[in-house]
Every structure is written in structure tokens, then in C-alpha cells.
Amino acid sequence: MTLRRLIHEFTFPDPREADAAGLVAFGGSLDPRRVLAAYAQGIFPWPYDSDSPVLWFSPDPRMVLRPAELHVSRSLQKTITKRLYEVRYDTAFAEVIGRCATVRRPGQRATWITREMIRAYDRLHEMGFAHSVEAWREGQLVGGLYGVSLGAAFFGESMFTQRPNASKVAFVHLVRQLHTWEFHLVDCQVYTEHLARFGATPWPRTRFLDTLAKALTAPMYQGPWNSRTLAPRGRGCG
């Protein structure tokens, strides 16, 4: 493929033409409109660092979890049943993404959650597309995750934990809520053992793109997730 540099437009090359690493394009700003356009086409931004152009990926295979296929270990379910953590939605988005940015991942010399990424996703949160799921303990935020919701698809981005199983509890609550809303998929992007234990599996890119296209035809709620929108009434969260 001929790798394309993005400048001003919000369109992308066909993700099926990505290179062997899944790289579709590079460059361009993290304008929220471009980021949403990327997700809708099965592409996500993954900056190398704050001094390099933004890289846009659509890997093959793609790690995906269907909410109905969530697997929860007995030990984790016991933790959830004990209610050691209070799970909240969209009450501390900026703090969640800020904490995620401090996590050092194996094999990475620096966080990929740059200041530009934080600004973009903060804006997406204000627009009602990006959401945080938080685990609280004794009034303190001790774990959580954030991602983007479009149609009946949730695109997971990153998580952090400061207490045992805190982020796992938040993740299980999220996936079960998405199942209640009849979401089609949780995009986990790339393989990790952690996600595989929850039931995520690698899909061929073509299967992911076809399933995503169907998910994006579902009614979409744009706004904060709260006690009203989280009511168990199918996808009727609008």
C-alpha cells in the first residue's frame, strides 16, 4: 500500500489496505471530528509520542468482545458480589484519562496518551461520545477505564488500577451494561492475555468491519451516562 499522510480532510484510506502492522495513515490533528470518523471506519489513533505524527491503525486481526460472551472468573465475581468498589459512570472522566496516561506499559518507553490525546478525548466527552467507568473505594477513585461509544459499538481505549481488581470490576460492570443495551461489540483493539481471559477473541479485520457497519446503524445515544440513561430498558437510553 501507499501510506497516506492526513492533512485537513476527515476521510481515511480503506482500512483493508493497511500495511502488515495495521497502519492505515499518519499525520493530521486529533480533531474530535476526525477521531469519530476514524472509529466509524474501524480505525483508531495510536500516537508513538508527543513529538511524532499521529499514527492511525486498523489491525488484522482485531481483538473483539461480544458483551453476551463476557467471561468472569469465580474469584472476580466474588469481589463484585462483595461490593468492595462503587462503580460510577462519567463522574470523573478527566481524572480517569489522566490516571491512564501515567501507566507505563511493557515495552513502551513513554505513554501514548499524549496531551493532544487528552484534549481530544476530553472534548469527545463534552460532546457525549467518550465515557468513563470508575471504581471508587471510600470516596477515592482507585480504578477505571474510558472509551468511545458510537451506535451499538463501544471502543475501549485504556484503563488503570490502584487497588486489586478495581479496573476489572469497572470493566465487568461496563460490559454487562452494554449487554443490557444490546450493544453488538466491544472493540478491544489488540490482543492481551488480560482481555482474552474476559472472553475477547481475535477477529479477521473484514469480520470486524462488517459487524461494526451493522452496529453503527443502531440508535445512538449522545450524552452523559447517568442513573437515567443506565436504566435497564434495552437500548432505550435516549
N, C-alpha and C positions, 0 to 999 in steps of 0.2 A: 504494500500500500504506500501511497504518498502521504506522509504525515502533514496535516494541515495546521497552520498557525491561526488561531482565532484573533480577530481584531475587534470589530464593533458588533457584528451581527450575533444573533442568539440562536443560530442554526448550527448543527453539527454534521460531520460526515456520518454515513451509515455505520452504526457500531459493529455491524457484521464484517466491516472492512478493517477492524482494529488489528494491530500487529500481534505477535505471539504473546506479548505480555499484557495485552488488553488495552494498550494505549490507542486512543482514538484521535486526540488532538492536543495541542498545547497552547498556552497563552490566553489572552483575554482576561478581563476583570472577573471578579466574583459578584457581578451584579445579580441581585436576587432573581431577576427575570431570566438570566442565563442559567443560573443554578436550577431553577424549576424546569426550564426547557430541557436541561440535561437529564434530570431524573425521569422526565416523561419519555425520554428516548432510551432509557436504560443505561445512562452514563452518569458517573459521579466524579467530583473533583477530588484530587488527592495530591496536594502540593508536596514537593520534596522539602522545601524550606522557604523562609520568607524572602530570600534573595533570588529564587528561581521562578521561571514561568509556571503558572498553574498547569498541572497535567490532568487530562480528562480520560477516564478509564471505563471500559466495559469488558470485564474479564470473561474468559471462557475456559473452564466452567464458572458458573455463578453460584455462590452459596445462598440457598433459599430455605426458609422455614414456612411451611403452611401452618397457620395457627391451630388447626384441628389436629396436627401431628406433633404438637409440643410434648416433649418427654420431661418429666420432673422426677428426680430421684427421691427415694423414700426419705433420705436424710434431709433433703431440701424441703420437701413437703412438710416434714415435722417442724422445721424452722418457720415456715409460713403459717402453719396452724397455731404455733405458739404466739404469733403476732409480736415478735420481737421488734419489728420495724413497722412504722406507719408509712404507707405508700401514698404519695400525693402526686398530682399532675399539674404541670405548668405553674408552679408557685415559686420556682427559683431557677428559671431557665439559664440566666446569665451565670449564676453560680455553678450550675452543673457543667456547662460547656467550659467555664474557666477551670474547674477541677479536672475535667477530662484533658485539658491542654497541658496539665502538669505531669500527666502519667507518661513515663518513659517505657516504650515498647521494646521488646527484644529485637536486636538487630538494627535499631534506628538510633541515629546519633542525636536527633532532636525531634520534638513533637511536630507532627504535620498540621496541627491545629494552630495556624498562624493568626496573627492579629487580624489580617484581612478575612480569614475564615470566620473568626469570632464575630466580626462586624456584620458579615453577610448573613450568618445564621441568627444573630440577634434580630436583624431586620426581618428575616423569614418568620421568626417567632412573633414579632409585632404584627406581621401580615396574616398570621393564623395558620401557617403551614408547618412550622417547626415546633416540636413539642419536647418537653422534658418529663421524665418519670423519675420520681425521687423517693429514696428510702430515708426516713427520719428516725432518730432514736433520742429520746429525752430532749426534744426540741432542737437537735442538731442534725444537719444534713450529713449523712455518712455514706451515701452511695447513690448512684443513679445513672441514667443514660439519656441520650437525646437523639432525635432523628426527624425525618420529614414525612408528612402524610399527604398523599395525593390519591383521590378516588378510593379504591379499596386496597391500596398498597401502602405499606409503611417501610421506609428506607432507614434502617438503623445506621448510625454514624459512630458513636463512641460511648464508652461507659467508664465509670470509676468506682472504686470501693475503698472505704476506710475502716469498715468493720466486716467480720466474717459473713459472707453470703449476702451482703447488703444489695449489691448491684444485681445479683441473681434473683433475689426476691422481687426487685423492681421489674426485672425483665419478665418474670413469670406473670406478674400482675398485668403487665402490658399485653403480652400475647393472649392471655385469657380474655382481656377486654376486647382485643381485636377480633378474637373468635366470636364473641357476643355480637360484635358489629358486622360479622360476616365478611371480614377482610379476606382477600384472596391469598396474600403472601406478605412475608416479612423478608425484605432484602437484607441479607447478612454480608453481601459483597464477596468476601474471600474466605477460604477455609481456615478454621481454627478448631482445635480439639474441643475447646470450650463450647462453641456453637454446635458442633456435631453431637455433643452429649445432650443438648436440648432437642435434638431431632432434625436439625438443619442438614440438608444434603446438597451435594453439588449438582447443578442442572446445566445441560448444554445451553449456551447463550441463546440459541434460537427458541428453545422452550421457554426460557425466562422472558424473552422479548414478546413472545406470543401471549403468555399469561399476563404480563404487565399490560399489554394493549387492552385486554379484556377488563382488567382491574380498573383501568382509567376511565372506563365507560360507566362505572358505578357512581351513584350520587356522592358528591363530595361535600363534607362539612369543612368550612373555613372559619376558624376561630379558636379560642382557648378551650382546652379540655377541662371541665369542672364537674361539679356534682350533678348539674342538669344534663350536660352533654354525655356524661358517662352512665346515664340511666340505662338499664338493661332492656332496651326496646329495639332490638335488631340494629340496622344501620340508621335508624331514625334519630340521628344526633344533630338535627338541624332545626 
